[in-house]
Amino acid sequence: MIVSNFPDFSNSKKRVVFMEKNGIYLAWGYADTLEKAKDITETGAWLCAKDIEEEPKGLELTLEQIAEKFNVPVDKIKIKK
């Protein structure tokens, strides 16, 4: 999760939150993945927490798929940036 002590999530960190109690989120100290949390016993308390928003996945297409979609030969396709 993303944790912070500020409602606008300034100075936020990625942490493994394991509990919420009375509006306080408890997380394994300095662990940003479950794998790293396995060996950590230190904890931290945070006032705010939210789920990590996943990055939108890009679209991958082959030239053949583009050619079929637009009904043009593959050798006539030019990719611009």
C-alpha positions in Angstrom: 0.0 0.0 0.0 1.0 3.6 -0.2 1.2 5.1 3.3 1.7 8.6 4.6 1.0 10.7 7.7 -0.6 13.4 5.5 -4.1 13.2 3.9 -2.7 14.5 0.5 -0.1 11.6 0.6 2.8 13.9 0.5 6.0 12.2 1.7 4.4 8.9 1.0 6.1 5.5 1.0 5.3 2.0 -0.3 4.9 -0.4 2.6 3.4 -3.8 3.4 0.4 -2.9 5.7 -0.7 -5.8 7.8 -3.3 -4.1 10.1 -5.6 -1.2 10.6 -6.7 -0.4 14.1 -8.5 2.7 15.4 -7.7 4.6 12.1 -3.9 3.8 12.3 -2.3 1.6 9.7 0.5 -0.7 10.9 3.1 -1.8 8.4 6.3 -3.7 8.4 9.2 -1.2 8.7 11.0 -0.5 5.4 9.4 -3.4 3.6 7.8 -2.5 0.3 7.2 -6.2 -0.8 5.9 -9.3 0.9 9.2 -11.0 0.2 11.2 -8.3 2.1 8.7 -8.3 4.9 9.5 -12.0 5.8 12.6 -11.1 7.7 11.5 -7.8 9.2 10.2 -7.5 12.8 10.2 -3.6 13.0 6.9 -1.9 12.4 5.7 1.6 11.6 2.5 3.4 12.2 0.8 5.6 9.6 -2.2 7.9 9.6 -3.2 7.3 6.0 -3.0 4.4 3.6 -4.4 3.6 0.1 -4.1 0.8 -2.4 -1.4 1.1 -5.0 -2.8 2.2 -8.3 -1.6 -0.1 -11.0 0.1 1.4 -14.0 -2.0 1.2 -17.1 -0.7 -1.6 -19.3 0.5 -0.6 -22.8 -0.9 -2.1 -25.9 1.3 -4.4 -27.9 0.5 -5.2 -31.5 2.3 -6.9 -34.3 2.7 -5.3 -37.7 0.5 -8.1 -39.0 -2.3 -7.2 -36.6 -2.1 -3.5 -37.7 -2.0 -4.5 -41.4 -5.1 -6.7 -40.9 -7.0 -4.0 -38.9 -6.3 -1.3 -41.5 -6.4 -3.5 -44.6 -2.9 -2.5 -45.8 0.2 -4.5 -46.6 2.8 -4.9 -43.8 5.5 -3.3 -46.0 3.4 -0.1 -46.4 3.2 0.5 -42.6 5.4 3.3 -41.3 5.6 3.9 -37.5 5.9 7.5 -36.3 6.7 8.7 -32.8 
